[in-house]
Each structure stands twice: as structure tokens, then as C-alpha cells.
């Protein structure tokens, strides 16, 4: 971890970019983009409020939206989404520069060093002839990087192999890692029992509570809800299902059925806001019948 004395020394060396003045042009230059971000931090009320932690959900969201744009293969959408991902990088760099910790040039240099270090078959005399050899060498290099991390006081634990991703993806990954180490139920029955136990605990947290009481106890309720989600992912894993894929399937199904409701109301000259739950529920059932017949 960075010591206070180090942070003080860096704060004298690193300064955030100078905000652009007036109405800027879209030049396509990284320095101009950094100056634009500095201006937004100086003058935009929303940007002023952000922290590195508050930006995390936006970075995740933008990565998913980029994935969807690439799947759709629309150049304008892809450019826009790549820009949104780049914005997250620039925004974080701006905040860290303001803290005197590092800036965009440090991030770029770190990336360059990593790419060069991990590709000795490109930049050095090593000869690797196929993907498998490249992958094996890559793993060796990453293992060496882990040893360097451990030497500087950053030990790697067994579950650190869990890759970053959505909460569902991480939950399933960490459970799989623990299972390889013998920390698991033999069959799905134990996972179902745990799920039922967690659901009962969540119900107990909210049973007979007013909205005010729920709000006052929201942190504990959130933990119980998280336990339920984690337990449900365990059920998916024990059934050899991908929890993320299953949830996405449900999301797409919900959007399709709700789109059917909206289309049927529009055909009748109505808006969603003009309908009520009884009418929408009837149309929901109609959407399900439409799915089965198509």
C-alpha cells in the first residue's frame, strides 16, 4: 500500500490536466480529451460529485453495452460505445491525477510495459509457433508476476483466481474454485436446502415491517438478499447451468413479453401509462400464449 510520505511526494509531481477553455472542438487528440474531462470536473455539478467508487457501476455497464454493440455490428454504435468505455478510463485517470497518485501517461506506460513483458515471442528472440505455446508462456509470465506481487507484500489467495465480471459470474466462479478444494455439497439437494434457508432468513428480515423499518434496516436486508442470490447461483452450478446466461435469457424473455404488451396497447390506441395492472397482466398471459404458438 502507498505510504503517506510517498503520496505527498507524488502530489508534488503529478497534477491533473488543465481544463479546456471556451467551447472545445472534437479534435480526436487524447490531450484535448483529458483537458475536456478536467473542464467537466471543474464545471459540471454531476461530474464534480463522482468518486472512483461511484463510477464502478458505469464502467461495468459500458463494457456490457460495448459487447452488445459489437454483436449488432453497427459502426456508429460501436464507435459510441468504445467512446463511453474510454470515458470511464479518462474519468478515473482524472480523479487519480487530482489525488496526486498517477495520471493517464502512467496508465499507458504500465499497459505498454505489460504488453511487451507478456509477448517475448514478439519482442524478443523466443519462437512460439501456435496458440497453445503462446498460452503456456503467458501463464508462466503471469505466474512470475504473481511471485513479484507476493514479494512486495501482496499475497495471492486460492480464490483470487476468480475473474472480474458481473456478480453472478463471480459468484459462480468463486463457488467452482471452492468446490475444487473440496468445499461443496455432493449433490444439488444441499444447495436447495441452503437456498430455502436463506429465503426464510430474508423473509424474517422484512416480515411485518413498515417501509420506514425496512429502510432503517436496509443494510441487513441487502446482505440477506445477497445470500439468497449466492445460494441460487449455487443451485445453478450444481445443475451445470450458467447463472449469468440463465438470467440473461429471463431478461430477454421479460423484455419481449413487455414489448408485446406495449404493442397490443398501441394497436388499441393506448399507452402503457393509460393501462392498469389487470389489463397488463392479461396481455402478459397473452404474450406467453403467443410464444408457445410461434
Beta strands, then each sheet from edge to edge (+ up, - down):
end
